[in-house]
Amino acid sequence: MYAALGPDVKSGDYFGPTGFNGMKGKPGKVKSKPHSYDEKIASELWDVSEKLTGEKFVL
């Protein structure tokens, strides 16, 4: 809920567990994994998502 409604949330922020290795703990702003910034992977994920849902989304 905080990621959607928090007053200090910016586009591109990532949220998740803040404890040991990002696997447990209170939720908060965290650093994203490097592959999440890969535009080729993002494009492939977008294509697969459209195929699986049967929907085309125009940006």
N, CA, C, O and CB atoms as a CASP TS submission, in Angstrom:
PFRMAT TS
TARGET T0000
AUTHOR 0000-0000-0000
METHOD Language model
MODEL 1
PARENT N/A
ATOM      1  N   MET     1       0.828  -1.187   0.000  1.00  0.00           N
ATOM      2  CA  MET     1       0.000   0.000   0.000  1.00  0.00           C
ATOM      3  C   MET     1       0.875   1.254   0.000  1.00  0.00           C
ATOM      4  O   MET     1       0.562   2.243  -0.663  1.00  0.00           O
ATOM      5  CB  MET     1      -0.943  -0.004   1.210  1.00  0.00           C
ATOM      6  N   TYR     2       1.964   1.199   0.747  1.00  0.00           N
ATOM      7  CA  TYR     2       2.809   2.380   0.822  1.00  0.00           C
ATOM      8  C   TYR     2       3.391   2.735  -0.544  1.00  0.00           C
ATOM      9  O   TYR     2       3.474   3.910  -0.900  1.00  0.00           O
ATOM     10  CB  TYR     2       3.931   2.161   1.829  1.00  0.00           C
ATOM     11  N   ALA     3       3.794   1.717  -1.311  1.00  0.00           N
ATOM     12  CA  ALA     3       4.379   1.967  -2.627  1.00  0.00           C
ATOM     13  C   ALA     3       3.389   2.677  -3.549  1.00  0.00           C
ATOM     14  O   ALA     3       3.791   3.422  -4.443  1.00  0.00           O
ATOM     15  CB  ALA     3       4.836   0.651  -3.261  1.00  0.00           C
ATOM     16  N   ALA     4       2.098   2.444  -3.328  1.00  0.00           N
ATOM     17  CA  ALA     4       1.077   3.075  -4.173  1.00  0.00           C
ATOM     18  C   ALA     4       0.624   4.423  -3.638  1.00  0.00           C
ATOM     19  O   ALA     4       0.229   5.294  -4.413  1.00  0.00           O
ATOM     20  CB  ALA     4      -0.118   2.162  -4.306  1.00  0.00           C
ATOM     21  N   LEU     5       0.677   4.608  -2.321  1.00  0.00           N
ATOM     22  CA  LEU     5       0.063   5.802  -1.732  1.00  0.00           C
ATOM     23  C   LEU     5       1.003   6.696  -0.938  1.00  0.00           C
ATOM     24  O   LEU     5       0.607   7.791  -0.539  1.00  0.00           O
ATOM     25  CB  LEU     5      -1.039   5.390  -0.854  1.00  0.00           C
ATOM     26  N   GLY     6       2.226   6.265  -0.697  1.00  0.00           N
ATOM     27  CA  GLY     6       3.151   7.039   0.129  1.00  0.00           C
ATOM     28  C   GLY     6       3.448   8.413  -0.467  1.00  0.00           C
ATOM     29  O   GLY     6       3.603   8.537  -1.682  1.00  0.00           O
ATOM     30  N   PRO     7       3.527   9.437   0.367  1.00  0.00           N
ATOM     31  CA  PRO     7       3.726  10.804  -0.130  1.00  0.00           C
ATOM     32  C   PRO     7       5.118  11.050  -0.720  1.00  0.00           C
ATOM     33  O   PRO     7       5.291  11.987  -1.500  1.00  0.00           O
ATOM     34  CB  PRO     7       3.485  11.783   0.987  1.00  0.00           C
ATOM     35  N   ASP     8       6.108  10.236  -0.367  1.00  0.00           N
ATOM     36  CA  ASP     8       7.464  10.459  -0.865  1.00  0.00           C
ATOM     37  C   ASP     8       7.889   9.432  -1.919  1.00  0.00           C
ATOM     38  O   ASP     8       9.073   9.323  -2.237  1.00  0.00           O
ATOM     39  CB  ASP     8       8.439  10.432   0.287  1.00  0.00           C
ATOM     40  N   VAL     9       6.927   8.683  -2.458  1.00  0.00           N
ATOM     41  CA  VAL     9       7.216   7.657  -3.452  1.00  0.00           C
ATOM     42  C   VAL     9       7.369   8.312  -4.823  1.00  0.00           C
ATOM     43  O   VAL     9       6.546   9.128  -5.237  1.00  0.00           O
ATOM     44  CB  VAL     9       6.099   6.578  -3.478  1.00  0.00           C
ATOM     45  N   LYS    10       8.454   7.929  -5.523  1.00  0.00           N
ATOM     46  CA  LYS    10       8.703   8.459  -6.860  1.00  0.00           C
ATOM     47  C   LYS    10       8.692   7.315  -7.864  1.00  0.00           C
ATOM     48  O   LYS    10       8.939   6.163  -7.506  1.00  0.00           O
ATOM     49  CB  LYS    10      10.051   9.224  -6.914  1.00  0.00           C
ATOM     50  N   SER    11       8.409   7.634  -9.107  1.00  0.00           N
ATOM     51  CA  SER    11       8.451   6.639 -10.170  1.00  0.00           C
ATOM     52  C   SER    11       9.820   5.988 -10.198  1.00  0.00           C
ATOM     53  O   SER    11      10.838   6.679 -10.148  1.00  0.00           O
ATOM     54  CB  SER    11       8.121   7.273 -11.536  1.00  0.00           C
ATOM     55  N   GLY    12       9.854   4.673 -10.277  1.00  0.00           N
ATOM     56  CA  GLY    12      11.113   3.944 -10.314  1.00  0.00           C
ATOM     57  C   GLY    12      11.591   3.467  -8.961  1.00  0.00           C
ATOM     58  O   GLY    12      12.555   2.705  -8.885  1.00  0.00           O
ATOM     59  N   ASP    13      10.937   3.898  -7.879  1.00  0.00           N
ATOM     60  CA  ASP    13      11.297   3.416  -6.546  1.00  0.00           C
ATOM     61  C   ASP    13      10.906   1.945  -6.410  1.00  0.00           C
ATOM     62  O   ASP    13       9.931   1.491  -7.009  1.00  0.00           O
ATOM     63  CB  ASP    13      10.610   4.270  -5.443  1.00  0.00           C
ATOM     64  N   TYR    14      11.671   1.222  -5.621  1.00  0.00           N
ATOM     65  CA  TYR    14      11.381  -0.181  -5.342  1.00  0.00           C
ATOM     66  C   TYR    14      11.161  -0.346  -3.846  1.00  0.00           C
ATOM     67  O   TYR    14      11.815   0.300  -3.027  1.00  0.00           O
ATOM     68  CB  TYR    14      12.532  -1.106  -5.841  1.00  0.00           C
ATOM     69  N   PHE    15      10.225  -1.227  -3.512  1.00  0.00           N
ATOM     70  CA  PHE    15       9.896  -1.482  -2.115  1.00  0.00           C
ATOM     71  C   PHE    15       9.900  -2.977  -1.860  1.00  0.00           C
ATOM     72  O   PHE    15       9.518  -3.772  -2.719  1.00  0.00           O
ATOM     73  CB  PHE    15       8.528  -0.871  -1.746  1.00  0.00           C
ATOM     74  N   GLY    16      10.335  -3.342  -0.675  1.00  0.00           N
ATOM     75  CA  GLY    16      10.367  -4.744  -0.300  1.00  0.00           C
ATOM     76  C   GLY    16      10.846  -4.883   1.127  1.00  0.00           C
ATOM     77  O   GLY    16      10.985  -3.886   1.837  1.00  0.00           O
ATOM     78  N   PRO    17      11.102  -6.111   1.558  1.00  0.00           N
ATOM     79  CA  PRO    17      11.600  -6.336   2.915  1.00  0.00           C
ATOM     80  C   PRO    17      12.970  -5.676   3.091  1.00  0.00           C
ATOM     81  O   PRO    17      13.815  -5.757   2.200  1.00  0.00           O
ATOM     82  CB  PRO    17      11.688  -7.852   3.219  1.00  0.00           C
ATOM     83  N   THR    18      13.191  -5.034   4.220  1.00  0.00           N
ATOM     84  CA  THR    18      14.446  -4.315   4.459  1.00  0.00           C
ATOM     85  C   THR    18      15.408  -5.090   5.359  1.00  0.00           C
ATOM     86  O   THR    18      16.488  -4.600   5.692  1.00  0.00           O
ATOM     87  CB  THR    18      14.153  -2.963   5.079  1.00  0.00           C
ATOM     88  N   GLY    19      15.012  -6.298   5.750  1.00  0.00           N
ATOM     89  CA  GLY    19      15.859  -7.096   6.634  1.00  0.00           C
ATOM     90  C   GLY    19      16.884  -7.929   5.887  1.00  0.00           C
ATOM     91  O   GLY    19      17.205  -7.636   4.735  1.00  0.00           O
ATOM     92  N   PHE    20      17.390  -8.946   6.521  1.00  0.00           N
ATOM     93  CA  PHE    20      18.469  -9.812   6.049  1.00  0.00           C
ATOM     94  C   PHE    20      18.317 -10.197   4.581  1.00  0.00           C
ATOM     95  O   PHE    20      17.366 -10.883   4.206  1.00  0.00           O
ATOM     96  CB  PHE    20      18.529 -11.060   6.894  1.00  0.00           C
ATOM     97  N   ASN    21      19.264  -9.749   3.751  1.00  0.00           N
ATOM     98  CA  ASN    21      19.296 -10.058   2.311  1.00  0.00           C
ATOM     99  C   ASN    21      17.991  -9.761   1.583  1.00  0.00           C
ATOM    100  O   ASN    21      17.706 -10.383   0.560  1.00  0.00           O
ATOM    101  CB  ASN    21      19.639 -11.504   2.115  1.00  0.00           C
ATOM    102  N   GLY    22      17.206  -8.842   2.079  1.00  0.00           N
ATOM    103  CA  GLY    22      15.940  -8.510   1.437  1.00  0.00           C
ATOM    104  C   GLY    22      14.928  -9.635   1.482  1.00  0.00           C
ATOM    105  O   GLY    22      13.992  -9.676   0.683  1.00  0.00           O
ATOM    106  N   MET    23      15.120 -10.546   2.418  1.00  0.00           N
ATOM    107  CA  MET    23      14.243 -11.710   2.502  1.00  0.00           C
ATOM    108  C   MET    23      13.242 -11.640   3.647  1.00  0.00           C
ATOM    109  O   MET    23      12.276 -12.402   3.678  1.00  0.00           O
ATOM    110  CB  MET    23      15.066 -12.944   2.646  1.00  0.00           C
ATOM    111  N   LYS    24      13.469 -10.733   4.581  1.00  0.00           N
ATOM    112  CA  LYS    24      12.533 -10.606   5.698  1.00  0.00           C
ATOM    113  C   LYS    24      12.685  -9.206   6.276  1.00  0.00           C
ATOM    114  O   LYS    24      13.613  -8.475   5.931  1.00  0.00           O
ATOM    115  CB  LYS    24      12.787 -11.705   6.795  1.00  0.00           C
ATOM    116  N   GLY    25      11.784  -8.854   7.138  1.00  0.00           N
ATOM    117  CA  GLY    25      11.854  -7.552   7.789  1.00  0.00           C
ATOM    118  C   GLY    25      10.736  -6.621   7.366  1.00  0.00           C
ATOM    119  O   GLY    25       9.883  -6.975   6.553  1.00  0.00           O
ATOM    120  N   LYS    26      10.755  -5.443   7.923  1.00  0.00           N
ATOM    121  CA  LYS    26       9.725  -4.449   7.634  1.00  0.00           C
ATOM    122  C   LYS    26       9.844  -3.968   6.195  1.00  0.00           C
ATOM    123  O   LYS    26      10.947  -3.898   5.652  1.00  0.00           O
ATOM    124  CB  LYS    26       9.829  -3.261   8.605  1.00  0.00           C
ATOM    125  N   PRO    27       8.721  -3.639   5.577  1.00  0.00           N
ATOM    126  CA  PRO    27       8.778  -3.118   4.215  1.00  0.00           C
ATOM    127  C   PRO    27       9.347  -1.698   4.190  1.00  0.00           C
ATOM    128  O   PRO    27       9.172  -0.922   5.130  1.00  0.00           O
ATOM    129  CB  PRO    27       7.383  -3.139   3.581  1.00  0.00           C
ATOM    130  N   GLY    28      10.017  -1.387   3.112  1.00  0.00           N
ATOM    131  CA  GLY    28      10.572  -0.050   2.941  1.00  0.00           C
ATOM    132  C   GLY    28      11.201   0.093   1.571  1.00  0.00           C
ATOM    133  O   GLY    28      11.161  -0.840   0.769  1.00  0.00           O
ATOM    134  N   LYS    29      11.782   1.249   1.295  1.00  0.00           N
ATOM    135  CA  LYS    29      12.426   1.489   0.020  1.00  0.00           C
ATOM    136  C   LYS    29      13.728   0.686  -0.022  1.00  0.00           C
ATOM    137  O   LYS    29      14.527   0.737   0.913  1.00  0.00           O
ATOM    138  CB  LYS    29      12.690   3.010  -0.198  1.00  0.00           C
ATOM    139  N   VAL    30      13.930  -0.049  -1.105  1.00  0.00           N
ATOM    140  CA  VAL    30      15.111  -0.891  -1.268  1.00  0.00           C
ATOM    141  C   VAL    30      15.758  -0.630  -2.622  1.00  0.00           C
ATOM    142  O   VAL    30      15.147  -0.043  -3.516  1.00  0.00           O
ATOM    143  CB  VAL    30      14.743  -2.382  -1.126  1.00  0.00           C
ATOM    144  N   LYS    31      17.009  -1.077  -2.757  1.00  0.00           N
ATOM    145  CA  LYS    31      17.703  -0.948  -4.027  1.00  0.00           C
ATOM    146  C   LYS    31      17.292  -2.112  -4.922  1.00  0.00           C
ATOM    147  O   LYS    31      17.218  -3.255  -4.470  1.00  0.00           O
ATOM    148  CB  LYS    31      19.248  -0.913  -3.824  1.00  0.00           C
ATOM    149  N   SER    32      17.030  -1.823  -6.170  1.00  0.00           N
ATOM    150  CA  SER    32      16.629  -2.847  -7.121  1.00  0.00           C
ATOM    151  C   SER    32      17.834  -3.626  -7.621  1.00  0.00           C
ATOM    152  O   SER    32      18.965  -3.143  -7.562  1.00  0.00           O
ATOM    153  CB  SER    32      15.883  -2.222  -8.294  1.00  0.00           C
ATOM    154  N   LYS    33      17.590  -4.811  -8.104  1.00  0.00           N
ATOM    155  CA  LYS    33      18.641  -5.628  -8.707  1.00  0.00           C
ATOM    156  C   LYS    33      19.036  -5.018 -10.059  1.00  0.00           C
ATOM    157  O   LYS    33      18.194  -4.432 -10.738  1.00  0.00           O
ATOM    158  CB  LYS    33      18.168  -7.110  -8.881  1.00  0.00           C
ATOM    159  N   PRO    34      20.300  -5.149 -10.450  1.00  0.00           N
ATOM    160  CA  PRO    34      20.767  -4.541 -11.704  1.00  0.00           C
ATOM    161  C   PRO    34      19.970  -4.947 -12.944  1.00  0.00           C
ATOM    162  O   PRO    34      19.770  -4.124 -13.837  1.00  0.00           O
ATOM    163  CB  PRO    34      22.199  -4.896 -11.918  1.00  0.00           C
ATOM    164  N   HIS    35      19.511  -6.201 -13.017  1.00  0.00           N
ATOM    165  CA  HIS    35      18.785  -6.633 -14.216  1.00  0.00           C
ATOM    166  C   HIS    35      17.425  -5.944 -14.365  1.00  0.00           C
ATOM    167  O   HIS    35      16.838  -5.976 -15.446  1.00  0.00           O
ATOM    168  CB  HIS    35      18.589  -8.139 -14.183  1.00  0.00           C
ATOM    169  N   SER    36      16.921  -5.327 -13.307  1.00  0.00           N
ATOM    170  CA  SER    36      15.634  -4.638 -13.415  1.00  0.00           C
ATOM    171  C   SER    36      15.735  -3.362 -14.250  1.00  0.00           C
ATOM    172  O   SER    36      14.718  -2.785 -14.634  1.00  0.00           O
ATOM    173  CB  SER    36      15.104  -4.304 -12.028  1.00  0.00           C
ATOM    174  N   TYR    37      16.963  -2.924 -14.530  1.00  0.00           N
ATOM    175  CA  TYR    37      17.173  -1.726 -15.345  1.00  0.00           C
ATOM    176  C   TYR    37      17.499  -2.072 -16.801  1.00  0.00           C
ATOM    177  O   TYR    37      17.722  -1.172 -17.611  1.00  0.00           O
ATOM    178  CB  TYR    37      18.297  -0.883 -14.750  1.00  0.00           C
ATOM    179  N   ASP    38      17.529  -3.349 -17.138  1.00  0.00           N
ATOM    180  CA  ASP    38      17.883  -3.796 -18.484  1.00  0.00           C
ATOM    181  C   ASP    38      16.689  -3.617 -19.421  1.00  0.00           C
ATOM    182  O   ASP    38      15.670  -4.291 -19.266  1.00  0.00           O
ATOM    183  CB  ASP    38      18.345  -5.276 -18.469  1.00  0.00           C
ATOM    184  N   GLU    39      16.812  -2.713 -20.389  1.00  0.00           N
ATOM    185  CA  GLU    39      15.693  -2.397 -21.288  1.00  0.00           C
ATOM    186  C   GLU    39      15.326  -3.564 -22.195  1.00  0.00           C
ATOM    187  O   GLU    39      14.159  -3.721 -22.556  1.00  0.00           O
ATOM    188  CB  GLU    39      16.034  -1.187 -22.136  1.00  0.00           C
ATOM    189  N   LYS    40      16.305  -4.384 -22.570  1.00  0.00           N
ATOM    190  CA  LYS    40      16.016  -5.552 -23.417  1.00  0.00           C
ATOM    191  C   LYS    40      15.151  -6.549 -22.645  1.00  0.00           C
ATOM    192  O   LYS    40      14.175  -7.073 -23.182  1.00  0.00           O
ATOM    193  CB  LYS    40      17.336  -6.232 -23.895  1.00  0.00           C
ATOM    194  N   ILE    41      15.504  -6.805 -21.406  1.00  0.00           N
ATOM    195  CA  ILE    41      14.711  -7.719 -20.580  1.00  0.00           C
ATOM    196  C   ILE    41      13.306  -7.149 -20.366  1.00  0.00           C
ATOM    197  O   ILE    41      12.325  -7.892 -20.414  1.00  0.00           O
ATOM    198  CB  ILE    41      15.408  -7.968 -19.215  1.00  0.00           C
ATOM    199  N   ALA    42      13.202  -5.853 -20.134  1.00  0.00           N
ATOM    200  CA  ALA    42      11.892  -5.220 -19.931  1.00  0.00           C
ATOM    201  C   ALA    42      11.018  -5.374 -21.168  1.00  0.00           C
ATOM    202  O   ALA    42       9.825  -5.656 -21.059  1.00  0.00           O
ATOM    203  CB  ALA    42      12.059  -3.730 -19.588  1.00  0.00           C
ATOM    204  N   SER    43      11.607  -5.191 -22.335  1.00  0.00           N
ATOM    205  CA  SER    43      10.862  -5.330 -23.583  1.00  0.00           C
ATOM    206  C   SER    43      10.371  -6.760 -23.778  1.00  0.00           C
ATOM    207  O   SER    43       9.231  -6.984 -24.186  1.00  0.00           O
ATOM    208  CB  SER    43      11.728  -4.908 -24.769  1.00  0.00           C
ATOM    209  N   GLU    44      11.239  -7.723 -23.485  1.00  0.00           N
ATOM    210  CA  GLU    44      10.853  -9.132 -23.600  1.00  0.00           C
ATOM    211  C   GLU    44       9.730  -9.479 -22.630  1.00  0.00           C
ATOM    212  O   GLU    44       8.791 -10.188 -22.991  1.00  0.00           O
ATOM    213  CB  GLU    44      12.061 -10.039 -23.346  1.00  0.00           C
ATOM    214  N   LEU    45       9.826  -8.982 -21.405  1.00  0.00           N
ATOM    215  CA  LEU    45       8.778  -9.229 -20.414  1.00  0.00           C
ATOM    216  C   LEU    45       7.449  -8.630 -20.876  1.00  0.00           C
ATOM    217  O   LEU    45       6.394  -9.244 -20.720  1.00  0.00           O
ATOM    218  CB  LEU    45       9.180  -8.643 -19.044  1.00  0.00           C
ATOM    219  N   TRP    46       7.512  -7.434 -21.440  1.00  0.00           N
ATOM    220  CA  TRP    46       6.301  -6.770 -21.947  1.00  0.00           C
ATOM    221  C   TRP    46       5.659  -7.626 -23.035  1.00  0.00           C
ATOM    222  O   TRP    46       4.449  -7.854 -23.016  1.00  0.00           O
ATOM    223  CB  TRP    46       6.634  -5.351 -22.499  1.00  0.00           C
ATOM    224  N   ASP    47       6.471  -8.103 -23.990  1.00  0.00           N
ATOM    225  CA  ASP    47       5.957  -8.925 -25.088  1.00  0.00           C
ATOM    226  C   ASP    47       5.315 -10.204 -24.575  1.00  0.00           C
ATOM    227  O   ASP    47       4.225 -10.570 -25.013  1.00  0.00           O
ATOM    228  CB  ASP    47       7.078  -9.264 -26.065  1.00  0.00           C
ATOM    229  N   VAL    48       5.980 -10.885 -23.651  1.00  0.00           N
ATOM    230  CA  VAL    48       5.439 -12.129 -23.087  1.00  0.00           C
ATOM    231  C   VAL    48       4.134 -11.851 -22.344  1.00  0.00           C
ATOM    232  O   VAL    48       3.182 -12.625 -22.447  1.00  0.00           O
ATOM    233  CB  VAL    48       6.467 -12.791 -22.134  1.00  0.00           C
ATOM    234  N   SER    49       4.089 -10.749 -21.597  1.00  0.00           N
ATOM    235  CA  SER    49       2.885 -10.400 -20.837  1.00  0.00           C
ATOM    236  C   SER    49       1.699 -10.169 -21.777  1.00  0.00           C
ATOM    237  O   SER    49       0.584 -10.609 -21.494  1.00  0.00           O
ATOM    238  CB  SER    49       3.137  -9.142 -19.976  1.00  0.00           C
ATOM    239  N   GLU    50       1.943  -9.478 -22.895  1.00  0.00           N
ATOM    240  CA  GLU    50       0.863  -9.253 -23.855  1.00  0.00           C
ATOM    241  C   GLU    50       0.385 -10.562 -24.469  1.00  0.00           C
ATOM    242  O   GLU    50      -0.817 -10.768 -24.641  1.00  0.00           O
ATOM    243  CB  GLU    50       1.320  -8.299 -24.956  1.00  0.00           C
ATOM    244  N   LYS    51       1.319 -11.441 -24.796  1.00  0.00           N
ATOM    245  CA  LYS    51       0.933 -12.732 -25.381  1.00  0.00           C
ATOM    246  C   LYS    51       0.123 -13.565 -24.391  1.00  0.00           C
ATOM    247  O   LYS    51      -0.884 -14.164 -24.767  1.00  0.00           O
ATOM    248  CB  LYS    51       2.180 -13.513 -25.826  1.00  0.00           C
ATOM    249  N   LEU    52       0.552 -13.609 -23.135  1.00  0.00           N
ATOM    250  CA  LEU    52      -0.128 -14.423 -22.134  1.00  0.00           C
ATOM    251  C   LEU    52      -1.505 -13.892 -21.764  1.00  0.00           C
ATOM    252  O   LEU    52      -2.412 -14.667 -21.461  1.00  0.00           O
ATOM    253  CB  LEU    52       0.716 -14.516 -20.902  1.00  0.00           C
ATOM    254  N   THR    53      -1.661 -12.573 -21.788  1.00  0.00           N
ATOM    255  CA  THR    53      -2.962 -11.990 -21.426  1.00  0.00           C
ATOM    256  C   THR    53      -3.885 -11.801 -22.622  1.00  0.00           C
ATOM    257  O   THR    53      -5.090 -11.605 -22.462  1.00  0.00           O
ATOM    258  CB  THR    53      -2.757 -10.660 -20.744  1.00  0.00           C
ATOM    259  N   GLY    54      -3.310 -11.861 -23.825  1.00  0.00           N
ATOM    260  CA  GLY    54      -4.131 -11.642 -25.020  1.00  0.00           C
ATOM    261  C   GLY    54      -4.507 -10.176 -25.188  1.00  0.00           C
ATOM    262  O   GLY    54      -5.454  -9.863 -25.910  1.00  0.00           O
ATOM    263  N   GLU    55      -3.792  -9.286 -24.544  1.00  0.00           N
ATOM    264  CA  GLU    55      -4.067  -7.838 -24.606  1.00  0.00           C
ATOM    265  C   GLU    55      -2.868  -7.110 -25.194  1.00  0.00           C
ATOM    266  O   GLU    55      -1.722  -7.499 -24.970  1.00  0.00           O
ATOM    267  CB  GLU    55      -4.401  -7.272 -23.197  1.00  0.00           C
ATOM    268  N   LYS    56      -3.138  -6.058 -25.943  1.00  0.00           N
ATOM    269  CA  LYS    56      -2.087  -5.180 -26.462  1.00  0.00           C
ATOM    270  C   LYS    56      -2.207  -3.845 -25.748  1.00  0.00           C
ATOM    271  O   LYS    56      -3.280  -3.244 -25.703  1.00  0.00           O
ATOM    272  CB  LYS    56      -2.194  -5.002 -28.022  1.00  0.00           C
ATOM    273  N   PHE    57      -1.098  -3.391 -25.193  1.00  0.00           N
ATOM    274  CA  PHE    57      -1.080  -2.121 -24.477  1.00  0.00           C
ATOM    275  C   PHE    57      -0.194  -1.146 -25.232  1.00  0.00           C
ATOM    276  O   PHE    57       0.975  -1.431 -25.491  1.00  0.00           O
ATOM    277  CB  PHE    57      -0.582  -2.305 -23.017  1.00  0.00           C
ATOM    278  N   VAL    58      -0.746  -0.008 -25.581  1.00  0.00           N
ATOM    279  CA  VAL    58      -0.002   1.007 -26.307  1.00  0.00           C
ATOM    280  C   VAL    58       0.471   2.045 -25.310  1.00  0.00           C
ATOM    281  O   VAL    58      -0.315   2.569 -24.521  1.00  0.00           O
ATOM    282  CB  VAL    58      -0.862   1.655 -27.428  1.00  0.00           C
ATOM    283  N   LEU    59       1.763   2.336 -25.353  1.00  0.00           N
ATOM    284  CA  LEU    59       2.320   3.359 -24.460  1.00  0.00           C
ATOM    285  C   LEU    59       2.451   4.666 -25.174  1.00  0.00           C
ATOM    286  O   LEU    59       2.902   5.649 -24.586  1.00  0.00           O
ATOM    287  CB  LEU    59       3.673   2.933 -23.913  1.00  0.00           C
TER
END
